[in-house]
Each structure stands twice: as structure tokens, then as C-alpha cells.
């Protein structure tokens, strides 16, 4: 059974330090024209040294908050960061 995804991000969500690390990786490259906006838990682990279960949990909680979207098994895509005042 698939859980319905939030259409609107939770503006009251306060990301943890681990979630902030994931968001930072998701946003990398967007100001340079390089491909950006997608990560896997394994990529987060490789880039941060975070344990895989923590990376998966952080991305999952960002998905629950509506800030990222799970587009395939283990692949997450940036949706928006309400603190920035709009979508990417």
C-alpha cells in the first residue's frame, strides 16, 4: 500500500542536522546549471559519512514533511524548502 504524498510542504517542519545535510546535497548544483535535486541514501552516506539508516530515515522524514518526493525505490527528489519562500 502506497502512502499518499503531501502536495504542500509542511512549513512548520524543522529539519534536524541530518535532514539539513540531505537538503544541502539535494540543492547542490542548482545555481551552476549542473544536474541537481536527486539523491539516494547511499550517495548521502558517501558524501557525509552518515550511517545509511540515518540517511534513509532523514530522507523519509523529509518526504513525510513534503519537502522531497520519493520517485523510485531509494531515489529522492527535491520538491521545495518553505524557508526559501517558494519552489525550486
Secondary structure, DSSP 8 states (H G I E B T S, - for coil): ------SS--TT----HHHHHHHHHHHTTTTTTS--SEE-HHHHHHHH---HHHHHHHHHHHHHTTSEEEEETTEEEE-EEGGGTEE-
